[in-house]
Amino acid sequence: MKFSVRAGLGALALAGAMGVQAQETISMGAVLSLTGANATVGEDVRRAVALAVEQVNADGGVLGKKFNVIVEDSGGNPTTALNAARKLVSVDKVPVVIGEYSSGISIPLGQFLVKEGITHINIASTSVKIRDLGATSFNLIGLEDKGNRFSAKDTWDQGYRSVAVIAPNNAYGQGVAHGFREEFEKLGGKIVTEVLYTAGQSTYRRELQQMSRSNPDAYIYTAYGQESAVINREAFELGLRKTPWYGILLSMCLSDTPANIAQGQIGMEVGSVLGPKGKAYAEAFAAKYKEGMKTSYTGYAYDAVMLTAAAMNQAKSTAPAEVQAVLKSLGQKGYEGVTGFIKFDADRQRIDPPYAKLKSDQGKIVAR
């Protein structure tokens, strides 16, 4: 009994010390896919977050205190992501959370955070449903309506007139398949086959063979890293790469695909890094990690962290409502980020988000 009392007092003392330590650090949260099909993207984004934290602290921190981002792994699973968000909100008491990556995860994640009154910043998901998450959700990236218009026009400009489309059977993939069809048909194009694949399969040969029977001018696809690697390898083995392949969000499509199989693929992507700030960021990233960015999403994560720190400093507070008010103000005035000039509309959505035309060359995603 005596031991239990001492243990209890020790625990109280430790909790008190941790409380003091917690007050000395100001934190925000991030839910990223560090394991699962999108682990390559998640790790790339985690690196960007760490780089942003270093920069904020080099600039004096937040409110004169050390700044930190508490990163939780979604595992590429909505339930795991929600549990991570609950922990960040109830245990860590963070006022802002960025993430996730897949729209099928970001949507329930954002809905939960908005319900709790916590700021949510979308850095990678492109479903148009992101727009409807609510008043405490902010979006830095172009959504699929704008992206579909861009990719359909780019595809048409390549001379493709009849195409086969394959995309994941989830909120993101359904939106891309429907939106691309709508935009491509407006231009006079024809979708000869459309396949929505089930995630997590060990093979996609049946789907690929179904698509090949329609003899398209080109294959239009979007797929998550590890699943995309299987699709690309099997398309290569089946001889389908003799026909052009066009990737929607190309860096995601090729993040786990070997260079020899990816070689020559073209596609589009959300704009990555722009202007002097973007160039400096890309150089800092390469210097720290001894390699360049693997995907186009790191800049959005970096901007989200830097924007949050700036909002907290300007608000002189970490209270969610006060941070949100400043984020709205910054978004109305405009903020120069590494992904270009960031300005929000009345619904906290980025105006004129950047896009890029890309190709795979010798293992690298480059402009074309």
Beta strands, then each sheet from edge to edge (+ up, - down):
strand 1: 25-32
strand 2: 66-73
strand 3: 96-99
strand 4: 119-122
strand 5: 137-139
strand 6: 162-168
strand 7: 190-197
strand 8: 218-221
strand 9: 245-248
strand 10: 266-270
strand 11: 335-337
strand 12: 340-342
strand 13: 355-361
strand 14: 364-367
sheet 1: 2+ 1+ 3+ 4+ 5+
sheet 2: 7+ 6+ 8+ 9+ 10+ 13- 14+
sheet 3: 11+ 12-
end
